[in-house]
Amino acid sequence: MKAIFTIQHPAHVHLFRNAIETLRGRGDEVHVFARRKDIAIDLLDTYGIDHAVLADTADSLFELALRQGAYELGLLRHALRIRPDVMVGMGEPGVAHVSTAVGCPGIVFTDTEHAWLQNALAFPLADRICTPVCYQDDLGPKQVRYRGYHELAYLHPNRFTPDPTVLEEVGLTREDSFVVLRLNAWKAAHDVGDGGFSEVTDVVSRLTGTGAEVLITSEPELPPSLREYEASVAPDRMHDLLYYADLLIGESATMAAESAVLGTPAVFISTSRRGYTDEMGDRYGLVFTFSGADRQEAGIERAVEVLEDVDAEKWERRREALLADKIDTTEFILEQMESAAAPGA
């Protein structure tokens, strides 16, 4: 099988890296094309994934449109040369457009209902649109629902074993109480009109008031007053850190979900909601979402409650219930690729 994967965000690296490794390990021809976005290229390098960069990052919607156009032209040139059997991406218009142009199946994975611009550009020409069962929209006959989350492509116990030495890197021990605070830059296309915290300094003050250490991971540069809290850990070690944390609180739905599938409760602060974070909260009690006008205050109150009554066994039981219901998403990715690329599919 000849396959093309596209990477436009660090989360896409994690979603597809195990499938890429499996395919390459068994002798399939795999090509990876990327756009510079945050630490996406660094992660590809860290995991030893050969790739080609087709476009740089963008600082505005206008610049993003220009970069996307150049990216898709570059992707088309490569696809015409490779003649792939299947193309795969995450919410990626380029996969839908280019796969149609070269006459191969295009599979788009998505879990974000409000990514309206990406979805509008990608869905019409995609051959398959793969979503978790909790995805709130009905996308018609192209939609393939599965019992999993994107995060279980790399954090399922089949794929991930936490490394406790990460605690030494941040100067902590297993006995220390700590919380990971995640801040977004709000520059992605699906972030338009969205928002999270209103005053981060107050969040840090309230969290440290519980006696817990606060470690911040932030897309934007932190102000001088908060730099002492910045997490000094490599990006590929963040999941180890999340596993041992007592709590995640932040503006990232992806990190909230990552935290939840690892058995660490998450407080998610955002004006927008997602089907997967809602399910992780409503069904499994692992994500607490606050999206109203009082989202910061309400979220902090819930975070303080969790930190003042740490109960690791309770969260682990909830994680086990989640894992019993869900699948290894990497296996699903591979199954979809194989069936789409099969002759006569």
C-alpha positions as CSV (number, residue, x, y, z in Angstrom):
1,M,0.0,0.0,0.0
2,K,1.2,3.5,-0.8
3,A,-0.2,6.0,1.7
4,I,0.0,9.8,2.3
5,F,-0.5,11.3,5.8
6,T,-0.8,15.0,6.3
7,I,0.2,16.9,9.5
8,Q,-1.0,20.4,10.2
9,H,-0.9,20.4,14.0
10,P,1.1,18.7,16.8
11,A,-2.0,16.7,17.7
12,H,-2.0,15.1,14.2
13,V,1.5,13.8,14.9
14,H,0.2,11.9,17.9
15,L,-3.0,10.7,16.2
16,F,-1.1,9.1,13.3
17,R,2.4,8.3,14.5
18,N,1.6,4.7,15.6
19,A,-0.2,3.9,12.3
20,I,2.7,5.4,10.4
21,E,5.2,3.2,12.3
22,T,3.1,0.1,11.9
23,L,2.7,0.6,8.1
24,R,6.4,1.4,7.6
25,G,7.4,-1.5,9.8
26,R,5.5,-4.0,7.6
27,G,7.0,-2.6,4.4
28,D,4.2,-0.3,3.1
29,E,5.3,2.9,1.4
30,V,4.3,5.9,3.6
31,H,4.8,9.6,2.8
32,V,4.2,12.3,5.4
33,F,3.7,16.0,4.5
34,A,3.5,18.7,7.1
35,R,2.8,22.4,7.7
36,R,4.8,24.3,10.4
37,K,2.4,24.7,13.4
38,D,3.7,25.1,16.9
39,I,5.9,22.1,17.7
40,A,4.5,19.7,15.0
41,I,7.8,19.5,13.1
42,D,9.8,19.0,16.3
43,L,7.5,16.1,17.3
44,L,8.0,14.5,13.9
45,D,11.7,14.8,14.3
46,T,11.5,13.5,17.9
47,Y,9.6,10.4,16.8
48,G,11.9,9.8,13.8
49,I,9.2,10.2,11.2
50,D,10.6,11.2,7.8
51,H,8.5,14.0,6.3
52,A,8.5,17.0,4.0
53,V,7.5,20.5,5.0
54,L,5.2,22.1,2.5
55,A,4.2,25.4,4.2
56,D,5.1,27.6,7.1
57,T,3.0,28.8,9.9
58,A,0.4,31.7,9.6
59,D,-0.4,34.6,11.9
60,S,-3.8,35.6,10.4
61,L,-6.7,34.0,8.6
62,F,-5.7,35.8,5.4
63,E,-2.2,34.4,5.7
64,L,-3.6,31.0,6.6
65,A,-5.6,31.0,3.4
66,L,-2.5,31.8,1.4
67,R,-0.4,29.1,3.2
68,Q,-3.2,26.6,2.7
69,G,-3.3,27.3,-1.0
70,A,0.5,26.8,-1.4
71,Y,0.4,23.7,0.8
72,E,-2.3,22.1,-1.3
73,L,-0.5,22.8,-4.5
74,G,2.7,21.2,-3.1
75,L,0.7,18.3,-1.9
76,L,-0.9,17.8,-5.3
77,R,2.6,17.8,-7.0
78,H,3.8,15.1,-4.6
79,A,0.6,13.0,-4.9
80,L,0.8,13.1,-8.7
81,R,4.3,11.7,-8.5
82,I,3.5,9.1,-5.7
83,R,0.1,8.0,-7.0
84,P,-1.1,6.9,-3.5
85,D,-3.6,4.2,-2.8
86,V,-5.1,6.3,0.1
87,M,-4.6,9.7,1.7
88,V,-5.4,10.4,5.4
89,G,-5.6,13.6,7.4
90,M,-7.2,15.2,10.4
91,G,-9.9,17.7,9.5
92,E,-7.8,18.4,6.5
93,P,-9.2,20.0,3.3
94,G,-6.0,19.2,1.4
95,V,-6.5,15.5,1.7
96,A,-10.1,15.7,0.4
97,H,-9.2,18.0,-2.5
98,V,-5.9,16.3,-3.6
99,S,-7.2,12.7,-3.2
100,T,-10.1,13.7,-5.5
101,A,-7.7,15.2,-8.0
102,V,-5.5,12.1,-8.2
103,G,-8.3,9.6,-8.0
104,C,-7.6,7.8,-4.7
105,P,-9.7,7.5,-1.5
106,G,-9.4,10.4,0.9
107,I,-10.1,9.7,4.6
108,V,-10.7,12.6,7.0
109,F,-10.7,12.2,10.7
110,T,-12.4,14.8,12.9
111,D,-13.8,15.2,16.4
112,T,-14.4,19.0,16.4
113,E,-18.0,20.0,15.5
114,H,-17.4,23.8,15.6
115,A,-14.4,23.7,13.1
116,W,-16.9,25.0,10.6
117,L,-14.5,26.4,8.1
118,Q,-12.2,23.3,7.9
119,N,-15.3,21.0,7.8
120,A,-17.0,23.0,5.1
121,L,-13.9,22.8,2.9
122,A,-13.0,19.1,3.6
123,F,-16.3,17.2,3.9
124,P,-17.8,17.6,0.5
125,L,-14.9,15.8,-1.3
126,A,-13.8,13.4,1.4
127,D,-14.6,9.7,0.7
128,R,-14.9,8.8,4.4
129,I,-15.3,11.1,7.4
130,C,-14.4,9.2,10.6
131,T,-15.7,10.5,13.9
132,P,-16.1,9.2,17.5
133,V,-19.6,7.9,18.2
134,C,-20.1,10.9,20.5
135,Y,-19.7,13.3,17.6
136,Q,-22.8,15.5,17.8
137,D,-23.4,16.1,14.0
138,D,-24.9,13.7,11.5
139,L,-22.6,13.9,8.4
140,G,-24.6,11.5,6.2
141,P,-23.5,8.2,4.4
142,K,-19.8,9.2,4.3
143,Q,-19.6,9.2,8.1
144,V,-18.0,6.3,9.9
145,R,-18.4,6.3,13.6
146,Y,-16.1,4.4,16.0
147,R,-16.0,3.7,19.7
148,G,-12.9,5.7,20.6
149,Y,-11.2,9.0,20.8
150,H,-8.3,10.5,18.9
151,E,-6.3,10.4,22.1
152,L,-6.6,6.6,22.3
153,A,-4.5,6.3,19.2
154,Y,-1.5,7.0,21.3
155,L,-2.6,6.9,25.0
156,H,-4.4,3.6,25.0
157,P,-2.6,1.1,27.3
158,N,-1.6,-0.8,24.2
159,R,0.4,2.2,23.1
160,F,1.5,4.1,26.2
161,T,3.3,3.3,29.4
162,P,4.0,6.3,31.7
163,D,7.6,7.0,32.7
164,P,7.9,8.3,36.3
165,T,11.3,9.8,35.6
166,V,9.5,12.8,34.2
167,L,8.9,13.9,37.7
168,E,12.6,14.3,38.3
169,E,12.9,16.6,35.3
170,V,10.4,19.0,36.9
171,G,11.8,18.7,40.4
172,L,8.9,16.7,41.9
173,T,8.3,13.3,43.5
174,R,5.4,10.9,43.6
175,E,4.3,12.4,46.9
176,D,4.0,15.9,45.6
177,S,0.6,17.4,44.6
178,F,0.7,19.2,41.3
179,V,-1.6,20.6,38.6
180,V,-0.9,21.2,34.9
181,L,-2.3,24.5,33.6
182,R,-2.7,24.7,29.8
183,L,-3.0,28.1,27.9
184,N,-4.0,28.4,24.3
185,A,-2.9,31.0,21.7
186,W,-6.4,31.0,20.1
187,K,-4.9,31.2,16.5
188,A,-6.3,28.1,14.9
189,A,-9.1,28.5,12.4
190,H,-11.6,26.8,14.7
191,D,-10.7,29.1,17.5
192,V,-12.3,32.2,15.9
193,G,-14.7,33.7,18.4
194,D,-13.7,31.3,21.1
195,G,-12.1,32.1,24.5
196,G,-11.0,30.7,27.8
197,F,-9.5,32.3,30.9
198,S,-9.9,36.0,31.6
199,E,-7.2,36.4,34.2
200,V,-4.5,33.8,34.4
201,T,-2.6,35.3,37.3
202,D,-5.7,34.8,39.5
203,V,-6.0,31.2,38.3
204,V,-2.4,30.5,39.4
205,S,-2.9,32.2,42.8
206,R,-6.0,30.2,43.6
207,L,-4.4,26.9,42.6
208,T,-1.2,27.5,44.6
209,G,-3.4,28.4,47.5
210,T,-4.4,24.7,47.8
211,G,-0.7,23.8,48.4
212,A,-0.3,22.2,44.9
213,E,2.6,23.0,42.6
214,V,1.5,24.6,39.3
215,L,3.2,23.8,36.0
216,I,2.2,25.9,33.0
217,T,2.4,24.7,29.4
218,S,1.5,27.6,27.1
219,E,1.3,28.3,23.4
220,P,1.7,32.1,23.9
221,E,4.8,33.5,25.7
222,L,4.2,33.8,29.4
223,P,4.5,37.2,31.1
224,P,7.5,37.6,33.4
225,S,5.3,37.2,36.5
226,L,4.4,33.7,35.5
227,R,7.6,32.3,33.9
228,E,8.7,30.6,37.1
229,Y,5.7,28.3,36.7
230,E,6.5,27.2,33.2
231,A,6.9,23.4,32.8
232,S,10.5,22.5,31.9
233,V,9.7,19.3,30.2
234,A,10.1,18.1,26.6
235,P,6.9,18.1,24.5
236,D,7.1,14.4,24.0
237,R,7.2,13.9,27.8
238,M,4.0,15.9,28.5
239,H,1.8,12.8,28.5
240,D,4.0,11.3,31.2
241,L,3.6,14.4,33.2
242,L,-0.2,14.4,32.8
243,Y,-0.4,10.8,34.0
244,Y,1.2,11.7,37.3
245,A,-0.6,15.0,37.8
246,D,-3.5,15.4,40.3
247,L,-5.4,17.7,37.8
248,L,-5.3,19.4,34.4
249,I,-7.0,22.8,34.1
250,G,-6.8,24.6,30.8
251,E,-8.2,25.9,27.5
252,S,-7.2,22.9,25.3
253,A,-9.9,20.3,24.6
254,T,-7.2,17.9,23.3
255,M,-5.2,18.1,26.5
256,A,-8.4,17.7,28.6
257,A,-9.1,14.5,26.7
258,E,-5.6,13.3,27.0
259,S,-5.7,13.9,30.7
260,A,-9.0,12.0,31.0
261,V,-7.9,8.9,29.2
262,L,-4.9,8.8,31.4
263,G,-7.1,8.9,34.5
264,T,-6.3,12.4,35.6
265,P,-9.3,14.7,36.0
266,A,-9.5,17.7,33.7
267,V,-11.2,21.1,34.1
268,F,-11.8,22.4,30.6
269,I,-12.4,26.2,30.2
270,S,-13.7,27.3,26.8
271,T,-16.7,29.1,25.3
272,S,-17.1,26.2,22.8
273,R,-17.9,22.6,23.6
274,R,-17.2,19.3,21.9
275,G,-19.0,16.0,21.9
276,Y,-16.0,14.0,23.2
277,T,-15.3,16.2,26.2
278,D,-19.0,16.3,27.0
279,E,-19.1,12.5,26.9
280,M,-16.0,12.2,29.0
281,G,-17.7,14.4,31.6
282,D,-21.3,13.1,31.4
283,R,-20.6,9.4,31.1
284,Y,-17.3,8.9,32.8
285,G,-16.9,11.9,35.1
286,L,-13.4,12.7,34.0
287,V,-13.8,16.1,32.3
288,F,-15.5,19.1,33.8
289,T,-16.4,21.7,31.2
290,F,-17.2,25.3,31.9
291,S,-18.2,27.5,29.0
292,G,-20.5,30.2,30.4
293,A,-19.7,33.8,31.3
294,D,-18.6,32.6,34.8
295,R,-16.4,29.9,33.3
296,Q,-13.2,31.0,35.0
297,E,-14.6,31.3,38.5
298,A,-16.7,28.1,38.2
299,G,-13.8,26.2,36.8
300,I,-11.4,27.3,39.5
301,E,-13.9,26.3,42.2
302,R,-14.2,22.8,40.7
303,A,-10.4,22.6,40.4
304,V,-9.9,23.6,44.1
305,E,-12.4,20.9,45.1
306,V,-10.5,18.2,43.3
307,L,-7.1,19.3,44.7
308,E,-8.4,19.5,48.2
309,D,-9.8,16.0,48.1
310,V,-7.3,13.9,46.0
311,D,-8.7,10.4,45.4
312,A,-6.5,8.6,42.8
313,E,-8.4,5.4,43.1
314,K,-11.7,7.1,42.2
315,W,-10.2,8.6,39.0
316,E,-8.6,5.3,38.1
317,R,-11.9,3.4,38.4
318,R,-13.5,6.0,36.0
319,R,-10.6,5.6,33.6
320,E,-11.1,1.8,33.6
321,A,-14.8,2.2,32.8
322,L,-13.9,4.4,29.9
323,L,-11.2,2.0,28.5
324,A,-13.7,-0.9,28.8
325,D,-16.0,0.9,26.4
326,K,-13.5,2.2,23.9
327,I,-11.1,0.8,21.3
328,D,-7.5,1.3,20.3
329,T,-8.0,4.0,17.7
330,T,-4.8,3.2,15.9
331,E,-6.2,-0.2,15.0
332,F,-9.3,1.6,13.6
333,I,-7.2,3.9,11.5
334,L,-5.3,1.0,10.0
335,E,-8.6,-0.9,9.2
336,Q,-10.1,2.1,7.5
337,M,-7.0,2.7,5.4
338,E,-6.8,-1.0,4.3
339,S,-10.4,-1.3,3.4
340,A,-10.4,2.1,1.5
341,A,-7.3,1.1,-0.4
342,A,-8.5,-2.4,-1.3
343,P,-9.3,-3.0,-5.0
344,G,-13.0,-2.4,-5.7
345,A,-13.6,-0.6,-2.4
